[in-house]
């Protein structure tokens, strides 16, 4: 495998591991700062969020052990982060690393919004917040394109 490809894989691995670790730390901080009532639904959502952040860490580690397989699972990890939304009682947002996103708030009139966030997770089900929002994470979209290019290069180097 070419040296520049290996450096790119290492950079992507560091990004995913750092995003996952930061997500776990921020989730623990929010959970234990005392403003969240720790009940069964909160614990379920917390375990789901931590599971996604652990998945991000594992994707990073996999990149260093088996580049092709690591790129495939990293692609899945980034696809989960591309779209974030809230429609009435349902919402989902997952960011492991950085989100630079834009979207539209569709309450009343369509309002364009720009959002930046570090590792975060939000899941809503059943609590109507009266919001209608959909957004695209540009960082995840860029990473998907980068991962696909790297995957082609790794496959080509494995054929040689």
RANORWO-V129844 format. One record per run of one state. SS is the DSSP state (~ for helix, > for strand, _ for the rest). FROM is the first residue (numbers start at 1). TO is the last residue. If there is no record, write none. Layout:
ss=SS from=FROM to=TO
ss=SS from=FROM to=TO
This chain:
ss=_ from=1 to=2
ss=~ from=3 to=32
ss=_ from=33 to=39
ss=~ from=40 to=65
ss=_ from=66 to=66
ss=~ from=67 to=82
ss=> from=83 to=87
ss=_ from=88 to=89
ss=> from=90 to=105
ss=_ from=106 to=110
ss=> from=111 to=125
ss=_ from=126 to=131
ss=> from=132 to=137
ss=~ from=138 to=159
ss=_ from=160 to=160
